[in-house]
Amino acid sequence: MNLQFIDAGQFKTLLTLEENCPLFDETGGYQEQWTEIATLWGRIEPKKTGSQNFAGQAILHVTHLITTRYRSDIAVSMRLTRVGRHFTVLGLHDPDESQRYLICSVREEIR
C-alpha cells in the first residue's frame, strides 16, 4: 500500500478530545457532562455548511475534516473542542492504514 504524505507541520491547532459521561438523575433524565481525555495537535479544514429546521428554528451546522496523529482512543460520538468551538466526531479514517494519521469527519453546530 502506498503511504500518503501528510505534512505534520500543518498541525497548528491545539484541540481537546472529550467524552460524554452523562449524569443521570432520579427521574430518568440526564445532563451531558463532557470529560477531557487528551489534548492533541491537528489541522481543521472546513468542507460544507447547511441548516436544519428544528421546532421552527434554523440550526446551522458546518462540517469539517480534522487531521491528527493516529490515536486508538478516539471514537465516534466523542468531540474535539477548540476555544469555545465544539466538533462532534461522526467518522474516522486512517488514510493509508499505517496508523500514522487519523482523519476525523466532524460536525460543528452553531447555535
C-alpha positions as CSV (number, residue, x, y, z in Angstrom):
1,M,0.0,0.0,0.0
2,N,1.3,3.5,-0.8
3,L,1.9,5.7,2.1
4,Q,0.1,9.0,1.9
5,F,2.1,12.1,2.7
6,I,0.6,14.4,5.3
7,D,2.6,17.3,6.5
8,A,2.5,17.1,10.3
9,G,3.9,20.7,10.4
10,Q,0.4,21.8,9.4
11,F,-0.9,20.5,12.8
12,K,-1.0,24.0,14.3
13,T,-4.4,23.9,16.1
14,L,-4.5,22.7,19.7
15,L,-7.6,20.6,20.3
16,T,-9.1,18.9,23.3
17,L,-10.6,15.4,23.0
18,E,-13.7,15.0,25.2
19,E,-16.0,12.1,26.0
20,N,-19.6,12.4,27.1
21,C,-20.2,10.9,30.6
22,P,-23.9,11.6,31.2
23,L,-25.1,12.4,34.8
24,F,-28.4,10.6,35.4
25,D,-31.0,12.0,37.8
26,E,-33.7,10.2,39.8
27,T,-36.4,11.0,37.3
28,G,-34.7,9.1,34.5
29,G,-33.3,12.2,32.7
30,Y,-29.7,13.1,32.3
31,Q,-27.3,16.0,31.7
32,E,-24.4,15.9,29.4
33,Q,-21.1,16.1,31.2
34,W,-18.0,16.2,28.9
35,T,-14.8,14.9,30.3
36,E,-11.4,15.8,28.9
37,I,-9.5,12.7,27.6
38,A,-6.4,14.3,26.0
39,T,-5.0,17.3,24.2
40,L,-3.7,17.0,20.7
41,W,-2.5,19.0,17.7
42,G,-4.4,18.9,14.4
43,R,-5.5,20.7,11.3
44,I,-9.1,21.8,10.7
45,E,-10.4,22.0,7.1
46,P,-14.0,23.4,6.6
47,K,-15.9,21.3,4.0
48,K,-19.6,22.5,3.8
49,T,-22.3,24.3,5.6
50,G,-26.0,23.7,6.0
51,S,-29.0,24.1,8.2
52,Q,-31.9,22.0,9.7
53,N,-35.2,23.3,10.8
54,F,-36.0,22.1,14.3
55,A,-39.1,23.3,16.2
56,G,-39.4,26.3,13.9
57,Q,-35.8,27.4,14.4
58,A,-33.0,27.0,11.9
59,I,-30.0,25.2,13.4
60,L,-26.8,25.9,11.4
61,H,-24.1,23.3,11.1
62,V,-20.7,23.2,9.4
63,T,-18.8,20.0,8.5
64,H,-15.1,19.8,8.7
65,L,-12.2,17.3,8.4
66,I,-9.8,17.3,11.3
67,T,-6.5,15.6,10.7
68,T,-4.4,14.5,13.7
69,R,-1.7,11.9,14.5
70,Y,-3.2,8.5,14.9
71,R,-4.8,7.6,18.3
72,S,-6.7,4.4,19.1
73,D,-8.8,6.1,21.8
74,I,-10.8,8.4,19.5
75,A,-14.3,7.1,18.8
76,V,-17.5,8.3,17.1
77,S,-19.7,10.5,19.3
78,M,-16.7,12.0,21.1
79,R,-15.9,15.6,20.4
80,L,-12.9,17.8,19.8
81,T,-13.0,21.3,21.1
82,R,-11.1,24.4,20.4
83,V,-11.6,27.7,22.3
84,G,-15.4,27.5,22.6
85,R,-16.0,25.6,19.4
86,H,-17.3,22.0,19.6
87,F,-16.8,19.4,16.8
88,T,-18.8,16.2,17.2
89,V,-16.9,13.2,15.7
90,L,-19.0,11.5,13.0
91,G,-16.5,9.2,11.4
92,L,-12.8,8.2,11.5
93,H,-10.5,7.2,8.7
94,D,-6.8,6.1,8.6
95,P,-5.9,7.4,5.1
96,D,-3.2,4.8,4.3
97,E,-3.9,2.2,7.1
98,S,-0.4,2.8,8.5
99,Q,-1.6,4.1,11.9
100,R,0.3,7.4,11.4
101,Y,-2.5,9.8,10.9
102,L,-6.3,9.9,11.5
103,I,-8.8,12.0,9.6
104,C,-11.9,12.7,11.6
105,S,-15.2,13.7,9.9
106,V,-16.8,16.2,12.3
107,R,-19.8,18.5,12.5
108,E,-19.7,21.9,14.2
109,E,-23.1,23.1,15.3
110,I,-23.7,26.8,15.5
111,R,-26.5,28.0,17.9
